[in-house]
Amino acid sequence: MAMDMRTLKQVTDTLPEFRIAMKSPVIKPHLKVKVVKEAFQGAFHSMSVSFLELIIRKGRSTIIDNVADQYIQMLDAQEGRLKIEITSAVPLQGDLTTAIINKVAAYTGKEVSSVEKLNPQIIGGFTVRFGDKVMDQSIRKKLNLISKEFDKNIYKKGF
């Protein structure tokens, strides 16, 4: 079932037509079930197909991609795996990425894999997001902190 959910997540991420069809209120549930059966019968375990049918019949097809994502996250957590998101202004060199992964692995005690994203608005440095935690080492954050320090006036007016 785990492999089926990973495949479903990949399908919803790469095929916007499938995702749109599942979220569409115009398409009747029995047609959505037919699409799921034709697409996944034989490729997925019968329990996975039945689960997807149940989700659709209960009117929850709009969240089918979220269900797959949450299943994968829960499975990874149970098996001691953690996926982190590293965001930087420019692509990071391999040794820095490895150092970040090793630090997070030492902090969490889990097997860590990473996804890198680029965001030029952070100016420099990087941010690491895992779970509900964010480690912000960006230049943008540091500039914001300096700006807040300048906003504080520790001197009284009139002197």
C-alpha positions as CSV (number, residue, x, y, z in Angstrom):
1,M,0.0,0.0,0.0
2,A,2.9,2.3,0.7
3,M,4.2,2.1,-2.8
4,D,0.6,2.7,-4.1
5,M,0.3,5.9,-2.1
6,R,3.7,7.1,-3.4
7,T,2.6,6.4,-7.0
8,L,-0.7,8.2,-6.3
9,K,1.1,11.2,-5.0
10,Q,3.4,11.2,-8.0
11,V,0.4,11.0,-10.3
12,T,-1.4,13.8,-8.6
13,D,1.8,15.9,-8.7
14,T,2.6,15.3,-12.4
15,L,-0.8,15.0,-14.0
16,P,-2.9,18.1,-13.3
17,E,-5.7,16.6,-15.3
18,F,-6.2,13.8,-12.8
19,R,-6.0,16.2,-9.8
20,I,-8.5,18.6,-11.5
21,A,-10.9,15.7,-12.3
22,M,-10.8,14.5,-8.7
23,K,-11.5,18.0,-7.3
24,S,-14.2,18.8,-9.8
25,P,-17.7,19.0,-8.4
26,V,-19.1,18.6,-11.9
27,I,-17.8,15.1,-12.4
28,K,-20.0,12.5,-10.7
29,P,-18.5,10.2,-8.1
30,H,-19.3,7.1,-10.1
31,L,-17.3,8.4,-13.0
32,K,-14.4,9.2,-10.7
33,V,-14.5,5.7,-9.4
34,K,-14.4,4.4,-13.0
35,V,-11.4,6.6,-13.7
36,V,-9.6,5.3,-10.6
37,K,-10.4,1.7,-11.4
38,E,-9.2,1.9,-15.0
39,A,-6.1,3.8,-14.1
40,F,-5.0,1.8,-11.0
41,Q,-6.7,-1.7,-11.2
42,G,-3.9,-4.2,-11.7
43,A,-1.1,-1.7,-10.9
44,F,-2.3,-1.1,-7.3
45,H,-3.1,-3.6,-4.5
46,S,-6.9,-4.3,-4.4
47,M,-7.1,-2.8,-0.9
48,S,-5.6,0.5,-2.2
49,V,-8.1,0.7,-5.0
50,S,-11.0,-0.1,-2.6
51,F,-9.7,2.7,-0.3
52,L,-9.6,5.2,-3.1
53,E,-13.2,4.1,-4.1
54,L,-14.3,4.7,-0.5
55,I,-12.8,8.1,-0.4
56,I,-14.6,9.1,-3.6
57,R,-17.9,7.6,-2.6
58,K,-17.8,9.5,0.7
59,G,-17.4,12.8,-1.2
60,R,-13.7,13.3,-0.3
61,S,-12.1,13.0,-3.7
62,T,-11.1,16.7,-3.4
63,I,-8.5,15.7,-0.8
64,I,-7.2,12.5,-2.4
65,D,-3.7,14.1,-3.0
66,N,-3.6,15.2,0.6
67,V,-4.5,11.7,1.8
68,A,-1.7,10.2,-0.1
69,D,0.7,12.9,1.2
70,Q,-0.3,12.4,4.8
71,Y,-0.1,8.6,4.5
72,I,3.5,8.9,3.2
73,Q,4.4,11.4,6.0
74,M,3.0,9.1,8.7
75,L,4.7,6.0,7.2
76,D,8.0,7.9,7.0
77,A,7.6,9.1,10.7
78,Q,6.9,5.5,11.8
79,E,9.9,4.2,10.0
80,G,12.2,6.9,11.3
81,R,12.6,8.9,8.0
82,L,12.4,12.7,7.7
83,K,12.1,14.8,4.6
84,I,13.6,18.3,4.9
85,E,13.2,21.3,2.6
86,I,16.3,23.4,2.1
87,T,15.7,26.8,0.5
88,S,18.5,29.0,-0.6
89,A,19.1,32.0,-3.0
90,V,21.5,30.0,-5.1
91,P,22.1,26.3,-5.6
92,L,24.1,24.9,-2.6
93,Q,27.3,22.9,-3.0
94,G,27.1,19.2,-2.2
95,D,29.2,19.4,1.0
96,L,27.0,22.1,2.5
97,T,23.9,20.1,1.8
98,T,25.5,17.0,3.3
99,A,26.5,19.0,6.4
100,I,22.9,20.3,6.8
101,I,21.5,16.8,6.4
102,N,24.0,15.5,9.0
103,K,23.1,18.2,11.5
104,V,19.4,17.6,11.2
105,A,19.9,13.8,11.4
106,A,22.0,14.3,14.6
107,Y,19.3,16.6,16.0
108,T,16.3,14.4,15.2
109,G,17.9,10.9,15.3
110,K,16.2,10.1,12.0
111,E,17.2,9.2,8.5
112,V,17.1,12.4,6.5
113,S,16.5,13.1,2.9
114,S,16.3,16.6,1.4
115,V,14.5,18.6,-1.3
116,E,16.2,21.8,-2.4
117,K,14.3,24.9,-3.5
118,L,15.6,28.2,-4.8
119,N,14.2,31.5,-3.6
120,P,16.2,34.6,-4.5
121,Q,14.2,36.7,-2.0
122,I,16.1,35.3,0.9
123,I,19.2,37.1,-0.6
124,G,21.7,34.7,0.8
125,G,22.1,31.9,3.3
126,F,19.5,29.2,3.7
127,T,16.4,28.0,5.5
128,V,15.7,24.4,6.5
129,R,12.1,23.3,7.1
130,F,11.2,19.9,8.7
131,G,8.0,19.1,10.3
132,D,6.8,22.3,12.0
133,K,10.3,23.6,12.6
134,V,12.2,26.2,10.6
135,M,15.9,26.9,10.9
136,D,16.4,30.3,9.3
137,Q,20.0,31.3,8.5
138,S,19.1,33.6,5.7
139,I,20.5,37.1,5.1
140,R,16.9,38.4,4.8
141,K,16.1,37.4,8.4
142,K,19.3,38.9,9.6
143,L,18.5,42.2,7.8
144,N,15.0,42.2,9.3
145,L,16.5,41.7,12.8
146,I,18.9,44.6,12.2
147,S,16.0,46.7,10.9
148,K,14.0,46.0,14.1
149,E,17.0,47.0,16.2
150,F,17.1,50.4,14.5
151,D,13.4,50.8,15.1
152,K,14.0,50.7,18.8
153,N,14.9,54.1,20.2
154,I,16.8,53.7,23.4
155,Y,17.5,57.4,23.7
156,K,15.0,60.0,25.0
157,K,14.0,62.8,22.7
158,G,15.3,66.2,23.6
159,F,18.9,65.4,24.5
